[in-house]
Amino acid sequence: MTLDRAALVAGGIRFASGVSFLVDPLRANRLWGDSSQPTPNARLLLRSMGYRDALIGGLLLSAALRGRDTRGWFLASGGADAADLLGGMPVHDQLSGSSRAIGLGGAVIGIGVGLWGALRKPPGRSAGQQ
């Protein structure tokens, strides 16, 4: 069985990010460039994002460790970042410079990695195998 190292790395990063938002959402939010105290509604959304990222990252890790096709989980990961990017467009001008740079940069990188992972040939498989 060939391990999908790219899926292990991408899944591990998304899983760790999600867990960080669940364990300490205020600290994780500061790491993403927001120094202000979030409102209760914002804290709810931070936790929701944490569950989503931990779930997608965990399932990407699981697929990689089991030798399964990871392309669908890469697509889900990139899709989550695309949703964050598009959904946040109306408020990007209200974010601090560091929050905007980190948020936009992270989303663009996440979308790129997701698309790359979804479109690549699975490691250790010939063209005819699924």
ROSE-4610 file (N, C-alpha, C; in Angstrom, 1 decimal, always signed):
// ROSE-4610
residu = [M/M/M/T/T/T/L/L/L/D/D/D/R/R/R/A/A/A/A/A/A/L/L/L/V/V/V/A/A/A/G/G/G/G/G/G/I/I/I/R/R/R/F/F/F/A/A/A/S/S/S/G/G/G/V/V/V/S/S/S/F/F/F/L/L/L/V/V/V/D/D/D/P/P/P/L/L/L/R/R/R/A/A/A/N/N/N/R/R/R/L/L/L/W/W/W/G/G/G/D/D/D/S/S/S/S/S/S/Q/Q/Q/P/P/P/T/T/T/P/P/P/N/N/N/A/A/A/R/R/R/L/L/L/L/L/L/L/L/L/R/R/R/S/S/S/M/M/M/G/G/G/Y/Y/Y/R/R/R/D/D/D/A/A/A/L/L/L/I/I/I/G/G/G/G/G/G/L/L/L/L/L/L/L/L/L/S/S/S/A/A/A/A/A/A/L/L/L/R/R/R/G/G/G/R/R/R/D/D/D/T/T/T/R/R/R/G/G/G/W/W/W/F/F/F/L/L/L/A/A/A/S/S/S/G/G/G/G/G/G/A/A/A/D/D/D/A/A/A/A/A/A/D/D/D/L/L/L/L/L/L/G/G/G/G/G/G/M/M/M/P/P/P/V/V/V/H/H/H/D/D/D/Q/Q/Q/L/L/L/S/S/S/G/G/G/S/S/S/S/S/S/R/R/R/A/A/A/I/I/I/G/G/G/L/L/L/G/G/G/G/G/G/A/A/A/V/V/V/I/I/I/G/G/G/I/I/I/G/G/G/V/V/V/G/G/G/L/L/L/W/W/W/G/G/G/A/A/A/L/L/L/R/R/R/K/K/K/P/P/P/P/P/P/G/G/G/R/R/R/S/S/S/A/A/A/G/G/G/Q/Q/Q/Q/Q/Q]
num = [1/1/1/2/2/2/3/3/3/4/4/4/5/5/5/6/6/6/7/7/7/8/8/8/9/9/9/10/10/10/11/11/11/12/12/12/13/13/13/14/14/14/15/15/15/16/16/16/17/17/17/18/18/18/19/19/19/20/20/20/21/21/21/22/22/22/23/23/23/24/24/24/25/25/25/26/26/26/27/27/27/28/28/28/29/29/29/30/30/30/31/31/31/32/32/32/33/33/33/34/34/34/35/35/35/36/36/36/37/37/37/38/38/38/39/39/39/40/40/40/41/41/41/42/42/42/43/43/43/44/44/44/45/45/45/46/46/46/47/47/47/48/48/48/49/49/49/50/50/50/51/51/51/52/52/52/53/53/53/54/54/54/55/55/55/56/56/56/57/57/57/58/58/58/59/59/59/60/60/60/61/61/61/62/62/62/63/63/63/64/64/64/65/65/65/66/66/66/67/67/67/68/68/68/69/69/69/70/70/70/71/71/71/72/72/72/73/73/73/74/74/74/75/75/75/76/76/76/77/77/77/78/78/78/79/79/79/80/80/80/81/81/81/82/82/82/83/83/83/84/84/84/85/85/85/86/86/86/87/87/87/88/88/88/89/89/89/90/90/90/91/91/91/92/92/92/93/93/93/94/94/94/95/95/95/96/96/96/97/97/97/98/98/98/99/99/99/100/100/100/101/101/101/102/102/102/103/103/103/104/104/104/105/105/105/106/106/106/107/107/107/108/108/108/109/109/109/110/110/110/111/111/111/112/112/112/113/113/113/114/114/114/115/115/115/116/116/116/117/117/117/118/118/118/119/119/119/120/120/120/121/121/121/122/122/122/123/123/123/124/124/124/125/125/125/126/126/126/127/127/127/128/128/128/129/129/129/130/130/130]
x = [+0.8/+0.0/+0.9/+0.6/+1.4/+0.7/+1.4/+0.8/+0.7/-0.4/-0.5/+0.0/+1.3/+1.9/+1.3/+0.9/+0.3/-1.0/-1.8/-3.1/-2.8/-1.8/-1.4/-1.1/-0.3/+0.1/-1.1/-1.8/-3.0/-4.0/-4.3/-5.3/-4.9/-3.6/-3.1/-3.1/-2.8/-2.9/-4.4/-5.3/-6.7/-7.2/-6.9/-7.4/-6.9/-5.6/-5.0/-5.6/-5.8/-6.4/-7.8/-8.6/-9.9/-9.9/-9.1/-9.0/-8.6/-7.7/-7.3/-8.5/-9.4/-10.6/-11.6/-11.5/-12.4/-11.9/-10.5/-9.9/-9.9/-9.4/-9.3/-9.6/-10.9/-11.2/-10.7/-10.6/-10.1/-8.6/-7.8/-6.4/-6.2/-7.0/-6.9/-7.3/-8.3/-8.7/-7.6/-6.8/-5.7/-4.6/-4.4/-3.4/-3.7/-5.0/-5.5/-5.5/-5.0/-4.8/-5.8/-6.8/-7.8/-7.4/-7.1/-6.7/-7.9/-9.0/-10.2/-10.9/-11.7/-12.6/-13.8/-14.0/-15.1/-16.4/-17.5/-18.8/-19.2/-20.3/-20.7/-21.1/-21.7/-22.0/-20.8/-19.8/-18.5/-17.8/-17.9/-17.3/-18.1/-19.4/-20.2/-19.7/-19.4/-19.0/-17.5/-16.7/-15.3/-15.4/-16.3/-16.4/-16.9/-17.9/-18.5/-17.4/-16.6/-15.5/-14.5/-14.3/-13.4/-13.9/-15.2/-15.8/-15.7/-16.0/-15.9/-14.5/-13.5/-12.1/-11.6/-11.9/-11.5/-12.1/-13.3/-14.0/-13.4/-13.2/-12.7/-11.2/-10.5/-9.1/-8.9/-9.8/-9.7/-10.1/-11.1/-11.5/-10.4/-9.8/-8.7/-7.5/-7.2/-6.2/-6.5/-7.8/-8.3/-8.2/-8.6/-8.5/-7.1/-6.2/-4.8/-4.2/-4.5/-3.9/-4.5/-5.7/-6.3/-6.0/-5.2/-4.9/-6.1/-7.0/-8.2/-7.9/-8.8/-8.7/-9.0/-8.1/-8.3/-8.8/-9.0/-9.3/-10.6/-11.6/-12.8/-12.7/-11.8/-11.6/-10.8/-9.9/-9.1/-10.1/-11.1/-12.0/-12.9/-13.3/-14.1/-13.3/-12.0/-11.2/-11.1/-10.8/-10.7/-12.1/-13.1/-14.5/-14.8/-14.4/-14.6/-13.9/-12.7/-11.9/-12.5/-13.1/-13.7/-15.0/-15.7/-16.9/-16.6/-15.5/-15.1/-14.7/-13.9/-13.5/-14.7/-15.6/-16.7/-17.7/-17.9/-18.9/-18.3/-17.0/-16.4/-16.2/-16.4/-16.2/-16.9/-18.1/-18.8/-18.2/-17.4/-16.8/-15.3/-14.6/-13.2/-12.7/-13.4/-13.0/-13.1/-13.8/-13.9/-12.9/-12.1/-11.1/-9.8/-9.1/-7.7/-6.9/-5.8/-4.9/-4.3/-3.9/-3.3/-4.4/-5.6/-6.7/-7.0/-7.1/-7.4/-6.3/-5.0/-3.9/-3.9/-4.0/-3.9/-5.1/-6.3/-7.6/-7.6/-7.3/-7.3/-6.2/-5.0/-3.9/-4.1/-4.6/-4.9/-6.0/-7.0/-8.1/-7.6/-6.8/-6.2/-5.3/-4.5/-3.6/-4.4/-5.4/-6.3/-7.1/-7.6/-8.3/-7.3/-6.1/-5.1/-4.7/-4.5/-4.1/-5.3/-6.5/-7.6/-7.8/-7.7/-7.8/-6.7/-5.5/-4.4/-4.6/-5.0/-5.2/-6.3/-7.4/-8.6/-8.3/-7.4/-7.1/-5.9/-5.2/-4.0/-4.3/-3.4/-3.5/-3.2/-4.0/-3.7/-2.3/-1.6/-0.2/-0.3/+0.7/+0.8/-0.2/-0.9/-1.9/-1.6/-1.9/-1.7/-2.9/-2.9/-4.0/-5.3/-5.3/-6.5/-7.1/-6.4/-7.0/-7.7/-8.7/-9.4/-9.0]
y = [-1.2/+0.0/+1.2/+2.1/+3.4/+4.5/+5.1/+6.2/+7.4/+8.1/+9.4/+10.5/+10.8/+11.8/+13.1/+13.6/+14.9/+15.0/+13.9/+13.9/+13.8/+13.2/+13.2/+14.6/+15.3/+16.6/+17.6/+17.6/+18.5/+18.2/+16.9/+16.5/+16.8/+16.6/+16.9/+18.4/+19.2/+20.7/+21.1/+20.6/+21.0/+20.5/+19.2/+18.7/+19.5/+19.8/+20.5/+21.9/+22.6/+23.9/+23.8/+22.8/+22.6/+22.4/+21.5/+21.2/+22.5/+23.3/+24.5/+25.4/+25.5/+26.3/+25.7/+24.4/+23.8/+23.9/+23.8/+23.8/+25.3/+26.2/+27.6/+28.5/+28.7/+29.5/+31.0/+31.6/+32.9/+33.0/+32.1/+32.1/+31.7/+30.8/+30.4/+31.6/+32.3/+33.5/+34.6/+34.7/+35.6/+35.2/+33.9/+33.4/+33.7/+33.8/+34.1/+35.7/+36.4/+37.9/+38.8/+38.2/+39.1/+39.3/+40.5/+40.8/+41.2/+41.5/+41.9/+40.7/+41.1/+40.1/+39.8/+38.5/+38.2/+38.2/+38.6/+38.5/+37.1/+36.8/+35.5/+34.8/+35.5/+35.0/+34.6/+35.4/+35.1/+33.9/+33.7/+32.6/+31.3/+31.4/+30.2/+29.8/+30.8/+30.5/+30.0/+30.4/+29.9/+28.4/+28.1/+26.7/+25.8/+26.4/+25.6/+25.4/+26.4/+26.2/+25.1/+25.1/+24.1/+22.7/+22.5/+21.2/+20.8/+21.7/+21.4/+21.0/+21.8/+21.6/+20.3/+20.0/+18.8/+17.6/+17.7/+16.6/+16.4/+17.4/+17.2/+16.8/+17.4/+17.0/+15.5/+15.2/+13.8/+12.8/+13.1/+12.1/+12.1/+13.2/+13.2/+12.3/+12.5/+11.7/+10.2/+9.9/+8.5/+7.8/+8.6/+8.0/+7.7/+8.7/+8.5/+7.3/+7.1/+6.0/+4.7/+4.7/+3.4/+3.1/+4.0/+3.7/+4.0/+4.7/+5.0/+6.3/+6.4/+7.6/+8.9/+9.8/+11.0/+12.2/+12.0/+13.2/+13.9/+13.1/+13.7/+14.6/+14.1/+14.9/+16.1/+16.0/+17.2/+18.3/+17.8/+18.7/+19.3/+18.5/+19.1/+20.1/+19.9/+20.8/+22.1/+22.0/+23.2/+23.9/+23.2/+23.7/+24.5/+24.0/+24.7/+26.1/+26.1/+27.4/+28.3/+27.7/+28.6/+29.2/+28.4/+28.9/+30.1/+29.9/+30.9/+32.2/+32.0/+33.2/+33.9/+33.2/+33.8/+34.4/+33.7/+34.1/+35.4/+35.5/+36.6/+37.9/+37.8/+38.9/+40.2/+40.1/+41.4/+42.1/+41.4/+42.0/+42.1/+41.7/+41.7/+43.2/+44.2/+45.5/+46.0/+45.3/+45.7/+45.0/+44.1/+43.4/+44.2/+43.9/+44.6/+44.0/+44.8/+44.4/+43.0/+42.6/+41.3/+40.2/+40.5/+39.5/+39.2/+40.3/+40.2/+39.4/+39.7/+39.1/+37.6/+37.3/+35.9/+35.1/+35.7/+35.0/+34.8/+35.8/+35.7/+34.8/+34.9/+34.1/+32.6/+32.4/+31.0/+30.4/+31.2/+30.6/+30.3/+31.2/+30.9/+29.7/+29.6/+28.4/+27.2/+27.2/+26.1/+25.6/+26.6/+26.3/+25.6/+26.2/+25.7/+24.2/+24.0/+22.6/+21.7/+22.1/+21.3/+20.9/+21.9/+21.6/+20.7/+21.0/+20.1/+18.7/+18.5/+17.2/+16.4/+17.2/+16.6/+16.2/+16.8/+16.6/+15.7/+15.4/+14.6/+13.1/+12.3/+10.9/+10.3/+9.4/+8.9/+8.2/+8.4/+7.8/+6.3/+5.7/+4.2/+3.5/+4.2/+3.5/+3.8/+2.8/+3.0/+3.7/+4.1/+4.9/+4.1/+2.8/+2.0/+1.7/+1.8/+1.5/+2.7/+2.3/+3.3/+3.2]
z = [+0.0/+0.0/+0.0/-0.9/-1.0/-0.2/+0.7/+1.4/+0.6/+0.7/+0.0/+0.9/+0.8/+1.7/+1.6/+0.4/+0.2/+1.0/+1.0/+1.7/+3.2/+3.6/+5.1/+5.5/+4.7/+5.1/+5.1/+4.0/+3.9/+4.9/+5.1/+6.1/+7.5/+7.8/+9.1/+9.4/+8.4/+8.6/+8.9/+8.0/+8.2/+9.5/+9.8/+11.1/+12.3/+12.3/+13.4/+13.5/+12.4/+12.4/+13.0/+12.6/+13.1/+14.6/+15.0/+16.5/+17.3/+16.7/+17.4/+17.6/+16.6/+16.7/+17.7/+18.0/+18.9/+20.4/+20.5/+21.8/+22.4/+21.5/+22.0/+20.8/+20.5/+19.3/+19.4/+20.6/+20.6/+20.2/+20.7/+20.4/+18.9/+18.4/+17.0/+16.1/+16.5/+15.8/+15.7/+16.8/+16.9/+15.9/+15.8/+14.9/+13.4/+13.2/+11.8/+11.6/+12.5/+12.3/+13.0/+13.7/+14.4/+15.8/+16.2/+17.6/+18.4/+17.8/+18.6/+19.2/+20.2/+20.9/+20.1/+19.6/+18.7/+19.5/+18.8/+19.4/+19.7/+20.5/+20.7/+19.3/+18.4/+17.1/+16.4/+16.4/+15.7/+16.4/+17.7/+18.4/+18.0/+17.8/+17.3/+15.9/+15.0/+13.7/+13.7/+14.6/+14.7/+15.1/+16.1/+16.5/+15.3/+14.6/+13.5/+12.4/+12.2/+11.2/+11.8/+13.1/+13.7/+13.5/+13.7/+13.5/+12.0/+11.1/+9.7/+9.3/+9.7/+9.3/+9.9/+11.2/+11.8/+11.1/+10.7/+10.0/+8.7/+7.9/+6.5/+6.6/+7.5/+7.7/+8.2/+9.1/+9.6/+8.6/+7.8/+6.7/+5.6/+5.3/+4.4/+4.9/+6.2/+6.8/+6.8/+7.2/+7.2/+5.8/+4.8/+3.4/+3.1/+3.4/+3.1/+3.8/+5.1/+5.9/+5.5/+4.9/+4.5/+3.0/+2.4/+1.0/+0.0/+0.4/-0.4/-1.3/-2.3/-3.1/-2.3/-2.3/-1.5/-2.3/-3.6/-4.4/-4.0/-3.6/-3.2/-1.9/-1.0/+0.2/-0.1/-1.0/-1.4/-2.0/-2.8/-3.4/-2.3/-1.3/-0.2/+0.6/+0.7/+1.5/+0.7/-0.6/-1.4/-1.5/-1.6/-1.6/-0.4/+0.8/+2.1/+2.0/+1.5/+1.4/+0.4/-0.7/-1.7/-1.1/-0.3/+0.3/+1.3/+2.1/+3.0/+2.2/+1.1/+0.4/-0.2/-0.9/-1.5/-0.5/+0.6/+1.6/+2.4/+2.5/+3.2/+2.3/+1.0/+0.1/+0.6/+1.0/+1.4/+2.7/+3.5/+4.7/+4.6/+3.5/+3.5/+3.7/+3.2/+3.3/+4.8/+5.6/+7.0/+7.9/+7.4/+8.2/+8.3/+9.3/+9.4/+8.3/+8.1/+7.0/+7.2/+8.4/+8.6/+8.5/+9.0/+8.9/+7.4/+6.7/+5.2/+4.5/+4.8/+4.1/+4.4/+5.7/+6.2/+5.7/+5.8/+5.3/+3.8/+3.1/+1.6/+1.2/+1.7/+1.3/+1.7/+2.9/+3.3/+2.4/+2.1/+1.2/-0.2/-0.7/-2.1/-2.1/-1.1/-1.0/-0.8/+0.1/+0.3/-0.9/-1.7/-2.9/-3.9/-4.0/-4.9/-4.6/-3.3/-2.9/-3.1/-2.8/-3.0/-4.4/-5.3/-6.8/-7.3/-6.8/-7.2/-6.8/-5.5/-5.0/-5.6/-6.0/-6.6/-8.1/-8.7/-10.2/-10.4/-9.4/-9.7/-9.7/-10.3/-10.4/-9.0/-8.4/-7.1/-7.1/-6.0/-5.9/-5.9/-6.6/-6.6/-7.4/-8.3/-9.1/-10.6/-11.4/-12.8/-13.4/-14.6/-15.2/-15.2/-15.3/-15.4/-14.1/-12.9/-11.6/-11.0/-10.2/-9.5/-8.1]
